Amino acid sequence: MSADPMSHAASRAAHRRDLAVRAAVRSGLLGDDHAPVVALLDTASVREAARELHAAFREVAAPDQHVLHTFAVKAASLVPVLRLLAAEGLGCEVASPGELALARAAGVEAARTVLDSPAKTRTELREALAAGVALNADNPGELARLDALVPCSGSAPQVGLRVNPQVGAGAIGAMSTATATSKFGFPLRDPGAREALVRAYRERPWLTRLHAHVGSQGIPLELMAEGVRVVHALAEEVNAAAGRRQIDTLDLGGGLPVNFASDETSPSYATYARLLADTVPGLFDGSYHLVTEFGRSLLAKAGTVVARVEYAKSAGGRHIAVTHAGAQLAVRTVFAPDAWPLRVAAYDPKGHPKTGAPVVQDVAGPCCFAGDLVARERPLPLLEEGDHTALLDTGAYYFSTPFAYNSLPRPGVYGFTLTEDETVSFTTVREPQSLASIVTDSGAAHADALLDA
């Protein structure tokens, strides 16, 4: 049976990727000893994903319903990326002081920023309230801290509670945040929990938001929609008990899974939005402001990590390509390959797609441990010294969540665009990390600190 043909959009994205790899090699962006690995970001793909998200919810929402789409900063903690998404109408969802600082550096307004973290300090809470950042309290202890801070904040807070709807797990346990014993949120189905939550809202008129996030990769859309249904029902119950529309904003979280098996983007935002409309009929009637927090699904397809094959060898009859992209970038893929497999594309020394009969081989990274493999027993055109490998669908997390094993430097990240005549233009998103920076980060300024300890 022949493979289904790619959609026009997927075909265009794959074509842009091939042109960008070739241009990176030709321009010297990739290739010498100082740049054996680079990260390439397709700016057009990012813009397309953002616009598809807006269009999907606009299709089902009431004409005057306010919907704020935020980007989960952890998925690509790079200021130029946040700035690009802000230009496309997205705010930021942050989960740490560092991520909040990145959102501010990107020019994202406090009113378009949501703070979600299970371990916010009093200082973080105080500063978020003062700045006008929306926040979702994760647990009773945090709510108690807010009881003391909100009266002193001097302004109307944007505060809600994160609930765990406890609707179950998806295929990847680590990505499932709505299990019975998840560390996140107020457990909704524990004995007495629902009544306590309704009471907490009635006693605190300043609680005006409600948030849940079922999980991300590996979560079925139906499970995500069920979590939203549960949250909407709770909001209706709270408002009925309060005798007014106290909860005016529902934060639906994010988590749309990514197809890592092909160039096709699936599932789509439109599919998810229509499922929400069918599952939660009152969600889009205009009664509530809505917030989303998508991350991986906006960026993954736009990114490619390209690395030079430094050596080709064999062991025990197995061909092995030793490259410069391994666990220092593809952390999840190396340590949990069954849950996070990546497609690998082969390119020749000039950056052209490599052809030839597929040969089963391992694609190894540069880290000094045996398990540093980004692909195992993968049929590819035989990789040889000087060729290049491309790790596809790596625009989210892989670029900006490095693993500092062996003190390997972070690669440069470059956005690329194409002109009408298909000339590739690169823009620096993040400079390659220098060896001097690694030394500085390792405490070089305090080299003698332990000698007299």
C-alpha positions in Angstrom: 0.0 0.0 0.0 1.4 3.4 -0.9 1.7 6.2 1.6 -1.0 8.9 1.5 0.3 12.0 -0.3 1.2 14.9 1.9 -1.2 17.9 2.1 -0.1 21.0 0.2 0.8 22.8 3.5 2.9 19.8 4.7 4.6 19.5 1.4 5.4 23.2 1.3 6.8 23.1 4.9 9.0 20.0 4.0 10.3 21.9 0.9 11.2 25.0 2.9 13.0 22.7 5.3 15.1 21.1 2.6 16.0 24.6 1.2 16.9 25.8 4.7 19.2 22.9 5.4 21.0 23.3 2.0 21.4 27.1 2.6 22.7 26.5 6.2 25.5 24.3 4.8 26.2 26.5 1.8 26.4 29.7 4.0 28.7 28.2 6.6 26.1 28.5 9.3 26.5 24.8 9.7 29.6 22.8 8.9 32.9 23.9 10.4 34.3 22.7 13.7 32.7 25.6 15.6 29.2 24.9 14.3 28.6 21.2 13.8 25.0 21.5 14.9 22.4 24.2 14.4 18.7 24.7 15.1 16.5 26.1 12.3 13.1 27.6 12.9 10.6 28.1 10.0 9.0 31.5 10.7 6.2 30.9 8.2 5.2 27.7 10.0 5.0 29.5 13.3 2.8 32.3 11.9 0.6 29.8 10.2 0.1 27.8 13.4 -0.8 30.9 15.4 -3.3 32.0 12.7 -4.9 28.6 12.6 -5.4 28.7 16.3 -7.1 32.1 16.2 -9.3 31.0 13.3 -10.3 27.7 15.0 -11.7 29.3 18.1 -13.2 32.3 16.2 -15.2 29.8 14.2 -17.0 28.4 17.2 -17.0 31.3 19.7 -19.8 33.9 20.1 -19.1 37.0 18.0 -18.2 39.2 21.0 -16.6 36.5 23.2 -13.1 37.4 24.5 -10.6 34.6 23.9 -7.0 35.1 24.9 -4.5 32.5 23.5 -1.3 32.4 25.5 1.9 30.5 24.6 3.4 28.1 27.2 6.8 29.7 27.5 8.5 26.5 28.6 8.0 25.1 25.1 10.3 27.7 23.6 11.9 30.0 26.1 13.5 32.3 23.5 12.6 36.0 23.6 12.5 36.4 19.8 10.0 33.5 19.5 7.8 35.1 22.2 8.0 38.4 20.4 7.0 36.8 17.1 4.0 35.0 18.8 3.0 38.3 20.5 3.0 39.9 17.1 0.5 37.2 16.1 -1.8 38.1 19.0 -0.6 35.6 21.6 0.1 36.2 25.2 2.3 34.1 27.5 1.7 31.4 30.1 4.7 31.3 32.5 5.6 28.9 35.2 8.6 30.6 36.9 10.2 34.0 37.6 12.6 33.3 34.7 9.8 32.7 32.2 8.0 35.8 33.4 11.2 37.8 32.9 11.4 36.4 29.3 7.8 37.4 28.6 8.5 40.9 29.9 11.6 41.1 27.7 9.5 40.1 24.7 7.2 43.0 25.5 4.2 40.9 26.4 1.8 42.9 28.6 1.0 41.8 32.1 -2.7 41.6 31.3 -1.9 39.0 28.6 0.3 36.9 30.9 -0.8 34.0 33.1 1.3 32.6 35.9 0.9 28.9 36.5 3.3 27.1 38.9 2.8 24.6 41.7 5.5 26.2 43.8 5.1 30.0 43.7 6.9 31.8 46.5 5.3 34.7 48.4 7.5 37.1 46.5 6.3 35.7 43.2 2.7 36.0 44.3 3.2 39.6 45.6 4.9 40.7 42.4 2.4 39.1 40.1 -0.5 40.8 41.9 1.3 44.1 41.8 2.1 43.8 38.1 -1.5 42.8 37.1 -0.4 39.3 36.0 -3.2 36.7 36.1 -2.4 33.7 38.3 -4.0 30.4 39.2 -3.5 29.2 42.7 -2.5 25.5 42.8 -3.3 24.4 46.4 -4.9 25.4 49.7 -1.5 26.6 51.1 -1.1 29.0 48.2 -4.7 30.2 48.6 -4.0 30.9 52.2 -1.0 33.1 51.2 -3.2 35.0 48.7 -5.7 35.6 51.5 -3.0 37.7 53.2 -1.7 39.3 50.0 -4.8 40.2 48.0 -6.1 42.9 50.4 -2.7 44.6 50.2 -2.4 44.4 46.4 -4.1 47.7 45.8 -5.8 46.7 42.6 -8.4 44.2 41.4 -6.6 40.9 41.1 -6.9 38.4 38.3 -6.9 35.3 40.4 -8.4 31.8 40.0 -7.9 28.3 41.2 -6.4 25.4 39.3 -8.5 22.3 39.7 -7.5 18.8 38.9 -10.7 17.3 37.3 -9.2 13.8 37.9 -10.5 12.5 34.5 -7.6 10.1 34.0 -4.3 9.6 32.2 -3.2 9.5 28.6 -0.5 7.4 27.0 2.4 9.2 28.7 2.2 9.2 32.4 4.6 12.1 32.9 2.5 14.3 30.6 -0.8 13.4 32.3 -1.8 16.1 34.9 -5.4 15.0 35.6 -4.8 11.7 37.3 -6.2 10.8 40.7 -2.9 11.6 42.4 -1.5 14.3 40.2 0.7 16.9 41.9 -1.2 19.7 40.2 -4.3 21.6 41.4 -7.1 21.1 43.8 -8.4 17.5 43.4 -12.0 17.9 42.4 -13.2 14.3 43.1 -11.6 13.7 46.5 -14.3 13.4 49.3 -15.6 16.8 50.2 -13.4 18.6 47.7 -16.1 20.0 45.4 -18.1 21.5 48.3 -14.9 23.0 49.7 -14.1 24.6 46.3 -17.6 26.2 46.0 -17.2 27.5 49.6 -13.8 28.9 48.8 -15.2 30.9 46.0 -18.2 32.1 47.9 -15.9 33.4 50.7 -13.6 35.2 48.3 -15.3 37.5 45.8 -12.0 38.2 44.2 -11.6 34.7 42.9 -13.0 35.2 39.4 -11.2 32.6 37.3 -11.1 28.8 37.1 -8.3 26.7 35.4 -7.6 23.1 34.5 -5.1 21.4 32.3 -5.5 17.7 31.6 -2.1 17.1 30.0 -0.3 17.3 26.7 1.4 14.8 24.5 -0.3 11.4 24.6 -3.6 12.8 25.8 -6.7 12.0 23.7 -8.7 15.0 22.6 -11.8 13.4 24.1 -10.1 13.4 27.5 -9.0 17.0 27.2 -12.6 18.0 26.3 -14.0 16.0 29.2 -11.7 18.0 31.5 -13.1 21.3 30.1 -16.6 20.0 30.5 -16.0 19.3 34.2 -14.5 22.7 34.8 -17.4 24.5 33.0 -19.9 22.6 35.1 -18.0 23.6 38.3 -18.0 27.2 37.2 -21.8 27.1 36.7 -22.2 25.6 40.1 -20.1 28.2 41.8 -21.9 31.0 40.0 -25.3 29.6 41.0 -24.2 29.3 44.6 -22.9 32.9 44.5 -26.0 34.2 42.9 -24.0 36.1 40.3 -21.5 35.5 37.6 -18.5 35.5 40.0 -16.3 33.3 37.8 -16.0 35.2 34.5 -12.9 33.5 33.0 -12.2 29.9 32.2 -8.6 28.9 31.5 -8.8 25.8 29.4 -5.0 25.0 29.5 -3.3 23.7 26.4 -1.9 20.3 25.6 -2.9 19.7 21.9 -0.7 16.6 21.0 1.7 16.7 18.1 1.9 14.2 15.3 5.6 13.2 15.3 5.1 10.4 12.7 4.8 12.6 9.5 4.9 16.2 8.2 1.2 16.5 8.6 -0.2 18.7 11.4 -2.7 16.6 13.2 -4.9 16.9 15.2 -5.8 20.4 14.2 -6.9 23.3 16.4 -10.2 23.3 14.4 -10.8 19.7 15.2 -10.3 20.4 18.9 -12.4 23.6 19.0 -15.3 21.8 17.3 -15.0 18.9 19.8 -15.2 21.4 22.7 -18.2 23.0 21.2 -19.9 19.7 20.9 -18.8 18.4 24.4 -19.5 21.7 26.3 -22.4 23.4 24.6 -22.3 26.5 26.9 -18.6 27.1 26.5 -18.8 29.3 23.5 -22.1 31.2 24.2 -20.2 34.3 25.3 -20.8 33.8 29.1 -17.1 33.4 29.9 -13.9 34.9 28.8 -11.6 32.1 27.7 -7.9 31.5 27.9 -5.8 28.8 26.3 -2.2 27.8 27.0 -0.9 25.9 23.9 2.8 25.3 23.6 4.3 22.3 21.7 1.6 22.3 19.0 2.5 25.9 18.0 6.2 25.3 17.5 7.1 21.6 17.1 6.6 21.3 13.3 8.5 24.6 12.7 11.8 23.3 14.1 14.7 21.2 12.8 18.0 20.4 14.5 20.7 19.7 11.9 24.0 18.0 12.8 27.1 16.9 11.0 27.9 13.2 10.9 31.4 13.2 12.4 32.1 9.5 12.1 30.4 6.4 10.6 31.3 3.1 12.1 29.9 -0.4 12.7 29.7 -2.7 15.7 28.3 -6.1 15.9 27.0 -5.8 12.4 25.1 -2.5 13.2 25.9 0.7 11.3 26.3 3.7 13.6 26.4 7.3 12.6 28.0 9.5 15.3 26.6 13.0 15.1 26.6 16.2 17.1 23.0 16.1 18.2 22.1 13.9 21.1 21.0 14.0 24.6 22.2 17.6 25.1 19.2 18.6 22.9 16.9 15.6 22.5 16.7 14.8 26.2 13.3 13.2 26.2 14.0 11.2 23.0 17.2 9.7 24.4 15.9 8.8 27.8 12.3 7.9 26.8 12.6 6.8 23.2 9.3 4.9 23.1 7.3 7.9 24.3 9.3 10.6 22.4 10.5 9.1 19.0 11.7 11.6 16.5 11.9 11.3 12.7 15.4 11.6 11.3 16.1 12.9 7.8 19.4 12.3 6.0 21.2 14.9 4.0 24.5 14.8 2.1 27.6 16.9 2.7 26.1 19.8 0.6 22.8 19.7 2.4 20.8 17.9 -0.3 18.4 15.1 0.8 20.3 11.9 0.6 19.0 9.1 -1.5 19.8 5.4 -1.6 18.5 2.1 -0.3 17.5 2.3 3.3 20.0 0.6 5.7 19.2 -0.2 9.3 21.4 1.9 11.5 21.7 3.8 14.8 22.0 7.6 15.0 24.1 8.5 18.0 24.8 11.8 19.7 28.1 13.1 21.1 27.5 12.5 24.8 29.8 10.2 26.6 27.3 7.5 27.6 26.2 4.4 25.7 22.5 5.3 25.6 23.0 8.6 23.7 21.0 7.5 20.7 18.4 9.6 18.9 17.3 6.8 16.7 17.7 3.0 17.0 17.6 0.5 14.2 16.3 3.2 11.9 16.2 2.5 8.1 17.9 5.5 6.4 20.1 6.0 3.4 23.5 4.9 4.7 25.0 7.8 6.6 28.7 8.5 6.1 31.3 10.9 7.5 30.4 14.5 6.4 26.7 13.8 5.9 24.1 15.5 8.0 21.2 14.4 10.0 18.1 16.4 10.7 15.9 15.8 13.8 12.4 16.8 12.7 9.6 18.4 14.6 12.0 19.8 17.2 10.8 23.4 17.4 9.3 23.0 20.9 11.5 22.1 23.9 14.5 20.8 21.9 15.8 24.2 21.1 15.6 25.8 24.5 15.6 23.0 27.1 19.2 21.8 27.0 20.9 19.1 29.1 24.3 20.3 30.1 26.0 16.8 30.1 29.6 16.9 29.0 29.5 20.7 29.0 28.5 20.7 25.4 27.6 24.2 24.1 24.1 25.1 23.1 23.8 25.5 19.3 22.8 28.6 17.6 19.1 29.0 16.8 18.2 30.7 13.5 14.9 31.7 12.1 14.5 31.4 8.4 12.2 32.8 5.7 12.0 32.4 2.0 11.6 35.0 -0.7 9.4 34.6 -3.7 12.4 33.2 -5.7 13.0 30.7 -2.8 16.1 32.4 -1.5 16.6 31.5 2.2 17.3 34.3 4.7 18.5 33.6 8.2 18.0 35.6 11.3 19.8 34.9 14.6 17.4 33.9 17.4 20.1 32.8 19.8 23.9 32.9 19.3 25.8 29.7 19.7 27.0 29.3 23.2 30.7 30.0 23.6 33.2 27.9 25.6 34.0 31.0 27.6 30.3 31.2 28.7 30.4 27.5 29.8 33.5 28.2 31.9 31.9 31.3 33.4 28.8 29.4 34.3 30.8 26.7 35.9 32.1 29.1 38.6 35.4 30.2 37.1 35.2 33.5 38.9 35.4 31.5 42.2 38.1 29.1 41.1 40.0 29.4 44.4 37.0 29.3 46.6 37.5 25.8 48.0 41.2 25.9 48.5 41.0 27.4 52.0 37.7 25.9 53.0 
